[in-house]
Amino acid sequence: IRYGEETVARGAGGETHQIARDGRTSLTTQQGIPVSDDQNTLRAGERGPDLLEDFHFREKVFHFDHERIPERVVHARGFGAHGFFEAYEPLSDLTRADLFQRAGQRTEAFVRFSTVAGSKGSFDLARDVRGFAVKLYTREGNWDLVGNNIPVFFIQDAIKFPDVIHAAKPEPDRGFPQAQTAHDNFWDFASLMPESTHMLMWIMSDRAIPRSFRFMEGFGVHTFRFVNAQGRSTFVKFHWKPKQGMQSVVWNEAVKINGADPDFHRRDLWDAITQGAYPEWELGLQLFDDDFADRFAFDVLDPTKIIPEEELPVRRVGRLVLDRVVDNFFAETEQVAFCTQNVVPGIDFTNDPLLQGRNFSYLDTQLKRLGSPNFTRLPVNAPRCPVAHFQQDGHMATMNPSSRANYEPNSWSPEEGGPREDPVRGFTTYPSTDSGPKRRLRPESFADHYSQARQFYLSQAPVERRHIVDAFTFELSKCERPDIRARMVAGLRNVDDDLARTVADGLGLPALPDPLPPAREPVRDLAPSPALSIIAN
Ligand code: HEM
């Protein structure tokens, strides 16, 4: 394009560049004004003061000053990649969710892996839970499966989330330790919360120091619902099974890797994808009905419990492939916003109190983190299907309703009146019957905190058990208060006496403390589950 003497080039995406004399893109200000000198500020005289008039300098520094946004309050350190989900078979008997209707159907996906406790600049090989958040851009809106690499959680009720995170993050007075469980506050809280025992077993196991993101499982944790076109509901638990298998490092290796290359996990994913070794996971489902839920030894709404795969096999229904790295880390990995409340028609929540609390928390924090209610306009967050609503304005409103009407009902013509509700395709909530007095009591069915912790421990191969014992001993040895160490060992006595004794010996406790009162007697003896051991897998 010729503008007088100047040439403007059009790029592949239709964008235009001003071209300097040597054929390269001209450097411009944000206002598009070509810049002649980016090395020197505008000054009065040879050595004189800078001039306020220098709009290029002021704009450049102003923008730099505002580059940072708050890091995520949890899962701050993460790494994302693009890919797709491919369904193996239609699941229309179970769900009307569009991505599960046709064999071979592909749905675009974005995945972000993360650690939980460390800050954005922490190291990758921390002993920690790994986030496994998947955004699926379906033809009926975005479905976010915001999971972890461990199938249970520390707490049963979202009201305890700020506490567990405060206890795990650096201590408020001294600001350390960073990304480690080795401190008094964490063990103080954990030992006072027996419901965290099952999760602690996983955290102290090899699962918490994966070899790379590619070699770990993912879990939706909560029980969700599938709802089919006839309105029939089936409970579902989601699993991601790595086709690469599962691998972990040992603590000794983790410490060395952290020192030598704190970016080890993100580099591994980047290298694998850029070299064409696309990592894959299969989506697995545990499907069950009300009868199974009633018969099951634990409450299916309790997020500190699993449903053993031996009892309810995992059905593999599709694969997730990561085949493209991001173009820009900040634009995509930092600005992506996952939220448990993003479900599509055919998928619904249950009354798991942790899930219900999460549904509030994510959107709330993202408004703070991304600074505008319009963050769904960011390309990484934008649905790939058409979007039409009457929400408008706010910071960075780039797509206000274009029709005459910005409310409904309205009596304008279809062209001027904008979108209408869609009772046929629209999301409908599963009409479960929930009633009872308002109360804050934990249900009795959530009370057994030890049986599955024991089942997990006993399911581990001898070397994996040794690692668990070593991890408890090492991490608790960093806890300076003897009473906290003793209380934790007292809790472990309800899991396995040998485990408790070995940890107590390792810590040099003067005497083995009495077990903590068991919250409730185990429901029944549970067989160790081979599926829980990495080695058995
Ligand atoms: C972030 C998983 C419990 C609040 C995340 C992320 C994951 C995750 C994977 C990172 C998302 C990303 O990569 O951007 C889980 C799992 C939980 C759980 C599996 C339990 C089963 C909770 C609870 C709360 C909570 C109970 C609050 C009540 C948050 C917040 C963020 C977050 C505020 C930051 C979100 C952002 O800034 O975008 N969680 N979480 N989480 N989670 Fe959770």
Residues whose N, C-alpha, C, O or C-beta is under 5 A from the ligand:
A	BS01	HEM	R72 V73 V74 H75 G78 R112 S114 G131 F132 A133 V146 G147 N148 F153 A158 F161 V221 V336 A337 F338 L354 G357 R358 S361 Y362 T365 Q366 R369
